[in-house]
Amino acid sequence: MSDEWPLQDATLSANRPYRVAVIPARGGSQRIPRKNIRLLDGKPLIAYSIETALASGLFDRIVVSTDDEEIANVARQFGAETPFLRPADLADHMTGTTPVMQHALRFLIAEGQTPDQACLIYATCPMLTSEDIQRGLAQLDENTAFCFSATTFAFPIQRALHIQHNGELAPMFPEHIRKRSQDLVEAIHDAGQFYWASTKDWFNEEIFGPKSKPLLLPRHRIQDLDTEEDWLRLTQIMRLQQASDFTN
């Protein structure tokens, strides 16, 4: 990693690990403006992640990392802390997850409270459950640096197609294009929900490195939120789930 662990060592708390959740939520969402506080079923989107973290019962602190005063105010209304505003150089669309998390952890360490374990939870995952977060934590052990949410691809990636520069269609993996789906290895991808690790490993390990373990979630609970079409699909899925919960 580009940054190093800021302390020489970290020790576990006397009774149980000291844990924090960090929810990144910058103000400059480009494709869906003000996405993090847009109302979803009458509630700001970020509120779902805050409430899920609270319901898990795992965290001593729930911190929202934002560069935006309005988002900070909404976060506090739903029970999160906003002890700092994220600097502008960590709030553009090119900034990755790890630097944002390291910045938040450095702030907490400077306050004199070094978390033993920390979970980054995205502000854009209203179908995440507290049980998912609990199961993710349970995966951490001496051989696992990170546990992150993942799901399967809906179609074998080995049979993907692409349009070449000359406009012609071609398989991305010609050697697999004629194979049956059931003969191909099932692939998974990051679900963009949460990432668990010790504070030390947030500085020393890679999220998707050899010491990482995925927690597989069902595809029907995973939805990217990059376009208005994504938002519409999410609202439809949530309404269907609510109707199912009501009838069961």
N, C-alpha and C positions, 0 to 999 in steps of 0.2 A: 504494500500500500504506500501511497505517497506520504501519508502522515504516520508518525510513530506514536505508540502508546505513551501518554504524557506522564505516567507514573511508573515508578520502578516495579511496583507489585500491587496486586489487589487481593484482598482477603475477604472471605465471606462473612456476612454479619453473624453475630453470635447466635441468634435464634433462627432466622431464615434469611435467604438472600434479599437484599434491598433492590427492588425492581422499579423501573420507570417505563412508561410508554411515551413515545415521541410521535406526534402526528404532524407531518409537514403539510403546509397549506399556503402556498404563495398566492399573491393577489393578482398576478398577471397571466392568468389562464388565457390562452390565445384562441383556441378553436371553440371553446364554450366559455364566453366571458363570465367572470365571477362564479365559476363553476362550484367552488368549494362552499359557497354559502347560498347557492341557488336552492329554491324550495323544491323538495321532493316529497310529495304526499303531505304538504303542509309544514315540512320541517327542513331546516338548512341541511345540506348534504353532509357537512362535517359533523353534525350532531350525531349521526348514526355511529360513526367511528368512536366518538367520545363515549357515547352511552354503552357501546359494546365493550370498550375497555373498562369502564366502570363496573359493568355487570360481571366481568370475569373475576373480580375480586383479587386480582393478582398484583396490582400496582400500588406502590406508595405515592407515586406522583404521575399525573397525566399531563404532559406538556405539549402545547401546540407551537410549532416553529413556523412563524409567519413574518412577512415583511409588511403586513397590511393591518392598519388599526381597526378597520371594520371587521375583518375576520377574527382578529384578537378579541374584540368585544363579544362577538357571537360565541366564540369558543368558551369564554368565561361564563356566559349565560348558561351553558350546558354542562359546566362542571370541570372544565380543564383549566390549567394554568397557562399564562403567557408571560413568563418572567423576563423575556427579552424580545426584541424585534430582530429578525434575521437581516444581516447586512445585504445590501443590493447585489454585491458580487456573488452571493449564494442564492439569489432569487430570480435568476433568469432561466429561460427554457432549456439552457444547455447544462445546467448544474445537475449532477447526479445525486442519487440517494445517499451514498456513503459520506460525501463531504458535508451534507446537511446534517446527517446524524452525528458525525464527529464534532461539528460545531456545537450542537445542543449538549452533547456529553461533556465537552470541554467547559461549557458554561456551568453545568452542574458540578463538575469537579472543582472548578474555581470557587464555587459556593461552599465547598467543604463536604459535599455529599456525593461520594462516588458510588454510582449504582453497581451492583454485582452483575445484574442482567438487565438488558434493555431490549425493548421490542419497538420497532418502527412499524406504525400502522398507517396506511394511506387514508386520506380523507375521502376517498372516492370508492369505498367498498361497503355500501349499505346492506349487502346480503351476507357480510361476514358475521359470524356468531361468536359469542363469548366462549362457547365450547371449542371452536376452531383455535382460538388463541390459547386455551388451556392445553389442548392436544399438541400444539406446536411447542409449547414450553416443555412438555413431557418428553419430547424427542431429544432435548439437549442432554448430552452426557460427555464424558471425557474424550470421546472420539468424534463428537459432533460439534463443530464450531458454530454453524448456522442451521436454523430450521426455517424454511420459507414456504409459503403457500404455492401450490402448483396445481395444474390440471392437465388433462390429456388433450391433444389435438383432435379435432372432430374428423379429420381425414388424414390418411397416411402422408406424411411430409415427403417421403421418398418418391411419391408419384406427383409431386408438384410440377406445374408448368410455368413458363415465363415467356414474355414477349421480348425478343431480341431487338437490338438497335436497328436492324433492317426491317423490323415489323413482322418477322416470321415467328411462328410459335415453335417452342422447343421444350423438351423435358429438362428439368433441372438435374435429374439423376437418370440419365438414359438407361443405365444398367438395371434400374428397378421398374421402369415404366410398364412392362408387361407382366409384372408379378401380381399375384393375388394379394388383396389387402391383408388377409389372415396370415400370409407368409412373411410379412414385414414387421420389424420391431416397432412397437408402439412408442411414440415420442411424447414427451411432456414439455410444458413451458411454464415459466414464471406466471403466476396468477395475479400478481400485483396487489396483494392484500396485506401481508405482514411479513416481518423478518425478525426472528429471535436470535440473540447471541449474548454472550457475556460482553461487558463493556470492553474488556481487553481485546476480545476477538473483533470488535468493531474497528479496531485500529490495526490489528495484525493479520487478519484473514480476509479472504475474498468471499463475497456472498455466495457465489456459484462455484466455489472451489471444491477440491476433493473431499474436504471435511464437512461438506454441507449435506443436509438431508431434506428432501421435499416432503411436505404434508399434502397429499392429494385431496383436492376438493372436487365435488361434482361440477361438470361444465355448466349446468343450469344456474349455478350460483356465482358465475364469473362473467363480468361484463365490463369491457373497456368503456371509458367515457371520454372519447376524443372528438365526437361529432354529435350533431343534433339527432342523427339517426340512432346513435348509441344511446342517447338519453331517452328517446322514445321507446326503444326496445327495453331498456331498464324499467321504465314505468309500467310497461305492459307485463313484464315478468313479475314485478312486485305485486301488481294487482291480482294476477293469477294465483300467486302464492297466498295472498291474503284471503282470497275467495276459497282456496283449498283449506286453509287453516280454519275458516269459519264453518265450513261444512263437515269437517272431520271431528 
